[in-house]
Amino acid sequence: MRPPIQFPRVDRRLVVFVLIGAAVGLTVATASLDFSFFFGDPPLVRGIPDDSGSSFAGFRYFVQDGWHFPLLATTSLTDGSNTETVIALTDSLPLLALLAKSFRFLGLTPEHWIAGWFYGCFVAQGVGAALVAYTHEVRSRWSVMTMATLAATAPVFMLRVWHPGLFGQFTALLVWAAIGRFWHRRTLDSAFWMLPALLLALLMHPYFFVMCCVVAGGAVASAWLAKVLSFRQLVAWSGVTGITLVVAMYVFGYLPNNAIAPGGYGEFGMYVVGPVWPQWSRIWPGNEWLLLNRTGTFEGVNYLGAGGVLALVAAIVTQPRRIGRWIIRHQSFVFVLGLLTAVAVTHAVYVRSNVPYLPVGEQMIWLRTGTT
């Protein structure tokens, strides 16, 4: 007689953390979005303007078309010569588009999928924060709730509500969760947990993909320099990860092909090295020609919000030795993070703004009522 099948036990703490994160994300979504939006109310969803509207237009064209190769190509969105367009390079939500086209048999309309995207990103943001807490050995449920709340209400997340591709920031949190698992397991097998997160980032947005690859690569390289991984293990991780990602980019259409060439990617639309070259700054005005922020956007420190900046200051003041030990232990990784920060940092921090959350502003009113 065969013994009964033994399923692996799921850590109860992991289940509780995920439920807390999902509950926080759903609560923030319900407070931010009109409830009829959840049901894909056509007038409300079709009235979404600006970047979101154009992203969802490409999404609709792709879903209603048949399958092509590369997998993210469509002939429904073209320049008139029947040349294919790859929606991965038009901010048209590749991940959601693939799901919607694969499950068309469910009979859901594009409006339902779009509404589910907004709600799903809120929930996934909370769950992603909970997974980060779990893999970094956080024990307190209150701490998990706090982390999920900060993640689901952070300006860096909420500001992107009108850019749905960049609204999927849970992919970055999943990479950090995988890094946490790697740091605590300290094995090559655990390092490969970053690969699924990087594939998700690829299907979310090219910007996320580049940033997440830099962070993941920095974490693995730092482990090699600290002699946690051998050189052979570093080469193995880099080779398997690199080949897998290149193949995925080819299959989905990110590499050069016969499709309509994209434009605009790779250009900075942010303040760069703000404290050193603060463009349009009251501190040092008149240097707009230095890596000019042509779009007038604000990024970097302001993405954390005043509360996030205060939380960082509080952590530095209350745990200086612990932070110092962590920096010494991960010097190379901290250097990589420093380079990424230098690209995005700015001197500007707004305590209150009309953007983007309804309780403190009115910019999300079109997501609640369909009006501006």
C-alpha positions in Angstrom: 0.0 0.0 0.0 1.4 3.3 -1.0 1.8 5.9 1.7 -0.4 9.0 1.4 1.0 11.9 -0.6 2.7 14.4 1.6 2.2 18.0 0.6 4.8 20.5 1.8 3.6 22.4 4.8 3.1 26.2 4.3 4.5 28.4 7.0 1.5 29.7 9.0 3.3 33.0 9.5 3.6 33.4 5.7 -0.1 32.9 5.2 -1.0 35.4 7.9 1.4 38.0 6.5 0.0 37.6 3.0 -3.6 37.9 4.3 -2.6 41.1 6.2 -1.0 42.6 3.1 -4.0 41.7 0.9 -6.4 43.1 3.4 -4.5 46.4 3.6 -4.2 46.7 -0.2 -7.9 46.0 -0.7 -8.8 48.5 2.0 -6.8 51.3 0.3 -8.2 50.3 -3.1 -11.8 50.6 -1.8 -11.1 53.9 -0.2 -9.4 55.2 -3.4 -11.7 53.9 -6.2 -15.4 54.2 -6.7 -16.9 50.8 -5.9 -18.7 50.5 -9.2 -15.3 50.6 -10.8 -14.7 47.1 -9.3 -17.4 45.8 -11.7 -15.8 47.3 -14.8 -18.5 50.0 -15.2 -18.1 50.8 -18.9 -18.7 54.7 -18.8 -16.3 55.0 -15.9 -13.6 52.8 -17.3 -13.8 54.1 -20.9 -13.5 57.6 -19.6 -10.0 57.1 -18.1 -7.9 59.9 -19.7 -4.2 60.7 -20.5 -1.5 58.0 -20.2 -3.9 55.4 -18.8 -6.3 55.9 -21.7 -3.6 55.4 -24.3 -2.2 52.3 -22.5 -5.6 50.7 -22.2 -6.3 51.5 -25.9 -3.3 49.4 -26.9 -4.4 46.7 -24.4 -7.9 46.5 -26.1 -6.4 46.2 -29.6 -4.1 43.4 -28.5 -6.8 41.4 -26.7 -9.2 41.5 -29.6 -6.5 40.3 -32.1 -5.3 36.8 -32.7 -1.9 35.4 -31.6 1.2 36.4 -33.4 4.9 36.0 -33.0 6.5 37.7 -31.1 3.8 36.9 -28.5 3.2 40.6 -27.7 2.8 41.7 -31.3 -0.5 42.8 -32.8 -1.6 43.8 -36.3 -4.7 45.6 -35.0 -2.5 48.5 -33.9 -0.4 49.6 -36.8 0.8 52.6 -38.8 -1.4 51.8 -41.8 1.1 49.5 -43.6 0.0 46.5 -41.6 3.3 46.5 -39.7 3.1 44.8 -36.3 3.2 46.7 -33.1 4.7 45.2 -30.0 2.6 46.4 -27.1 5.5 45.8 -24.6 7.0 49.0 -26.0 3.7 51.1 -26.0 3.0 51.0 -22.3 0.0 48.7 -23.0 0.3 46.4 -19.9 1.9 43.2 -21.4 1.2 41.1 -18.3 -2.5 42.0 -18.1 -2.8 41.7 -21.9 -1.4 38.2 -21.9 -3.7 37.1 -19.1 -6.8 38.7 -20.7 -6.1 37.1 -24.1 -5.3 33.7 -22.6 -8.5 33.7 -20.6 -10.9 35.2 -23.2 -13.1 32.1 -22.7 -14.1 33.5 -19.3 -16.2 36.1 -21.2 -14.8 39.1 -19.3 -14.8 42.4 -21.1 -11.7 44.6 -21.4 -13.4 47.0 -18.8 -13.5 44.2 -16.3 -9.8 43.4 -16.8 -8.9 47.1 -16.5 -10.9 47.5 -13.3 -9.3 44.3 -11.9 -5.9 45.7 -12.8 -6.3 48.7 -10.5 -7.7 46.7 -7.7 -5.2 43.9 -8.2 -2.2 46.3 -8.1 -3.4 47.7 -4.8 -3.8 44.2 -3.3 -0.5 43.0 -4.9 1.3 46.0 -3.5 0.2 45.1 0.1 1.1 41.4 -0.5 4.5 42.3 -2.0 5.3 44.3 1.2 4.2 41.4 3.3 6.5 39.0 1.4 9.4 41.4 1.9 8.7 41.4 5.6 8.5 37.6 5.7 11.8 37.0 3.8 13.6 39.6 5.8 12.5 37.9 9.1 10.1 40.5 10.4 8.1 38.9 13.2 5.6 41.5 14.3 2.2 41.5 12.6 1.8 45.2 13.4 5.1 45.8 11.5 3.8 43.9 8.5 0.6 46.0 8.6 2.6 49.2 8.8 4.9 48.1 5.9 1.9 47.1 3.7 0.1 50.4 4.5 3.2 52.4 3.6 3.6 50.5 0.4 0.0 50.8 -0.7 -0.2 54.6 0.1 3.3 55.7 -0.8 3.5 58.6 -3.3 5.8 56.6 -5.5 2.9 54.1 -6.0 -0.1 56.4 -5.9 1.3 59.0 -8.3 1.4 56.3 -11.0 -2.3 55.6 -10.9 -2.6 57.3 -14.3 0.3 55.3 -15.7 -1.0 51.7 -15.3 2.2 50.1 -16.4 4.2 51.8 -13.7 1.4 51.1 -11.3 2.6 47.5 -11.1 5.3 48.2 -8.5 4.6 45.0 -6.7 7.2 43.5 -9.1 9.9 45.5 -7.5 8.8 44.4 -4.1 8.9 40.8 -5.2 12.5 41.2 -6.3 13.3 42.6 -2.8 11.5 39.6 -1.3 13.6 37.3 -3.3 16.7 39.1 -2.3 15.7 38.7 1.3 15.3 35.0 0.9 18.7 34.8 -0.8 20.4 36.8 2.0 19.1 34.5 4.7 19.5 31.2 2.8 22.9 32.2 1.3 22.7 29.5 -1.4 22.8 29.5 -5.2 19.4 27.8 -5.3 17.9 30.7 -3.3 19.5 33.2 -5.6 17.4 31.8 -8.5 14.2 32.9 -6.8 15.0 36.3 -8.3 14.5 35.0 -11.8 10.7 34.7 -11.7 10.5 38.2 -10.2 12.6 39.5 -13.0 10.5 37.8 -15.7 7.4 39.5 -14.1 9.2 42.8 -14.2 10.0 42.3 -17.9 6.2 41.8 -18.5 5.3 44.8 -16.5 7.4 47.7 -17.9 10.9 48.1 -19.4 11.8 50.6 -16.7 11.0 48.1 -13.9 12.9 45.4 -15.7 16.1 47.5 -16.0 16.0 48.7 -12.4 15.2 45.2 -11.0 18.0 43.6 -13.0 20.5 46.1 -11.6 19.3 45.5 -8.0 19.3 41.7 -8.4 22.7 41.7 -10.1 24.1 43.9 -7.4 22.8 41.6 -4.7 24.4 38.5 -6.2 27.7 40.3 -7.1 27.8 41.6 -3.5 27.4 38.1 -2.2 30.3 36.9 -4.4 32.6 39.7 -3.2 31.7 38.8 0.4 32.6 35.1 -0.4 29.0 33.9 0.2 29.0 32.6 -3.4 32.0 31.2 -5.3 33.0 32.6 -8.7 31.6 29.5 -10.4 28.3 30.1 -8.7 28.3 33.7 -9.8 28.9 32.7 -13.4 26.2 30.0 -13.2 23.6 32.5 -11.9 24.6 35.1 -14.4 24.5 32.7 -17.3 21.2 31.0 -16.5 19.5 34.2 -15.6 20.9 36.1 -18.6 20.1 33.4 -21.2 16.6 33.0 -19.8 15.9 36.7 -19.9 17.3 37.1 -23.4 15.1 34.2 -24.6 12.1 35.7 -22.9 12.8 39.1 -24.5 13.0 37.5 -27.9 9.8 35.5 -27.5 7.8 38.4 -26.2 9.2 40.9 -28.8 11.5 43.2 -26.7 14.5 42.6 -29.0 14.8 44.4 -32.4 12.3 42.9 -34.9 10.1 43.9 -37.9 7.6 45.6 -35.7 7.1 49.4 -35.5 10.1 50.9 -33.7 9.2 52.5 -30.3 10.3 56.0 -29.4 11.0 57.7 -26.1 12.5 54.9 -24.1 15.8 55.5 -22.5 15.4 59.3 -22.0 15.5 60.8 -18.6 12.3 62.4 -17.5 13.4 63.2 -14.0 15.7 65.3 -11.9 19.1 63.8 -11.9 21.6 64.1 -9.0 19.4 66.8 -7.6 21.5 67.9 -4.6 24.5 68.3 -6.9 22.8 69.6 -10.1 19.4 70.8 -8.8 17.7 71.8 -12.0 15.0 74.4 -11.6 16.1 74.7 -8.0 15.8 77.7 -5.7 19.1 76.5 -4.1 21.1 76.7 -7.4 19.0 78.2 -10.2 20.0 78.8 -13.8 21.5 75.4 -14.7 18.6 73.9 -16.6 20.9 72.8 -19.4 22.5 70.2 -17.1 20.7 66.9 -17.8 17.6 68.9 -18.2 14.3 67.6 -16.8 12.2 68.4 -19.9 8.9 67.0 -18.6 8.7 69.0 -15.4 8.2 65.8 -13.3 9.5 65.4 -9.8 10.9 62.1 -8.6 13.4 60.8 -6.0 13.0 61.9 -2.4 9.5 63.3 -3.0 8.4 59.8 -4.0 8.8 58.8 -0.4 6.7 61.6 0.9 7.3 63.6 4.0 6.3 60.6 6.1 8.8 58.3 4.3 11.6 60.7 4.7 10.8 61.0 8.5 10.7 57.2 8.8 14.2 57.0 7.2 15.5 59.7 9.6 14.0 57.9 12.5 15.6 54.6 11.5 19.0 56.2 11.1 18.7 58.0 14.5 17.4 54.9 16.5 19.4 52.1 14.8 22.7 53.7 13.6 24.9 50.7 14.6 22.7 48.2 13.0 22.5 50.2 9.8 26.2 50.7 9.9 26.8 47.0 10.2 24.5 46.2 7.3 26.2 48.8 5.1 29.6 47.3 5.9 28.3 43.8 5.2 26.8 44.8 1.9 29.2 47.4 0.7 29.0 46.6 -3.0 25.3 46.3 -3.0 25.0 49.7 -1.2 27.2 51.2 -3.9 24.8 49.9 -6.6 21.8 51.4 -4.7 23.7 54.6 -4.3 24.1 54.8 -8.1 20.4 54.2 -8.6 19.6 56.8 -6.0 21.9 59.4 -7.7 19.9 58.9 -10.9 16.5 59.7 -9.3 17.2 61.9 -6.3 15.9 65.5 -6.0 15.9 68.1 -3.3 12.1 68.6 -3.4 9.8 67.1 -0.8 6.1 68.1 -0.7 4.3 67.8 2.6 0.9 68.2 1.0 -0.1 68.0 -2.7 -3.2 67.8 -4.8 -1.7 64.6 -6.2 -2.7 61.8 -6.0 -5.0 60.6 -3.1 -8.6 61.6 -2.7 -8.5 62.4 1.1 -5.8 65.0 0.5 -6.5 66.0 -3.1 -8.8 65.7 -6.1 -6.7 64.3 -8.8 -8.1 60.8 -8.5 -11.7 62.1 -8.8 -11.9 60.7 -12.4 -11.3 57.2 -11.0 -14.2 57.6 -8.6 -16.8 59.4 -10.6 -15.6 59.5 -14.2 -15.3 63.3 -14.1 -12.3 65.7 -13.8 
